[in-house]
């Protein structure tokens, strides 16, 4: 962005562009006002990754217009909580647009992301937690992380976890996704010397209160080094893990 600004100013000082043209070229560098949304073009510079579209609550046409601007400016797109209807519109924007139906994500990258050195392990307590895990995985991969997965290793059969101790050791960061009582995050943290990101899910019977029970369990973990994101927030966990892995 800095190079673009310097180039525009250079042409302006040399008299090759008018003040009106310079203003038109610069006005959308920080954000672009679409009326219903203000697309944050400054996000990659501040945070290292472009703005991500949360699809739920937006119309397919709104998502399409926001996505069009993000791709044109940054060449990388991630939409979460999306469906096939939205994908049918977005896939016309660029060849190579990907839809992960399990995760509910749509992604695109003009260029392959540069891979980070470390590996992030995404693990779940049960099979019902897989959609959240897929969202975390899709986020991590688009941000250039090497990802390993370990599914259905909850505390009801702890031998399944202990039998995969090598995967825990290889990882630089671990994302633990669990519903019910959410005990798996504390168990994993007690076994490793690395950051653990806990994701409570809304999976469980009535007394889990849609994910409140595992959320409180994870927040009250007696094992230090556990960070907790919101219920079903695989994207947030993947984003945080990528920042740590960087």
C-alpha positions, 0 to 999 in steps of 0.5 A: 500500500505504501508503494502505491501511495508513493507512486500516486504522489510522485505522478501528482508532483510531476503534474501527470495526474490532477488533484481529482484523479489523485483523490479518486485513486487514494480514497478507497485505500483505507476503506471502501464505502458501499453504503451497506458495508465499509470494506476495510482495505487496510486490514492486511496492512494492520493485521497481516490478513484481509478482512474476512466476511461473516456470511450469516445475516448478509444477502448473497448479493451483499456478500458478492459485492464485498467479495468483489472488492476484497479480491480486487484489492488483496487477491485473497478471500475467506467467507465463513457461515456461507452456503451453496447459494452464496457459492453459486454467485461467488464462483463466477468471480474467479476460477479456483473459488473453493467451497467447503460444505462441511465448514461452511467456508468459501475461499480464494487465493490468487497466489498460494500462501507462503507456508509457515514453518510450524504445524497446527494440530486441530483436534476434536473430542467427538465426530459431532465437532467436525464442522467447527474443526473444518472451519478452523482448518480452512482458515489455517490453510488459507493463512499459510499454515501446515495443518494436521488433524486428530478427530474423536479423541475425547475423554470418554476414551482417553486411550485414543488420545494417549495413543496419538502422543506423537501428533501432540509433540509435533505441533507448534500450536494445538486447537482443541474443539469439544462440546459436552463438558469440554474437558479435553482442552485441560487434559491436552494442556496438561500433557504439552508445553505449547499453546492450546486454543480451546473451542467450546461447541454447542454439541451436547445434551440440555444441561450443556446449554448450547455450549455454555457448559464447555465454555465455562469448563475451558475458561476455568481450566486449572492447566495454564496456557489455555486460551478460549474462543467463543462457542463454535468459533473455529475461525477465531481459533484458526486465526489466533493459532496462525498468529501464534504460529507466525 
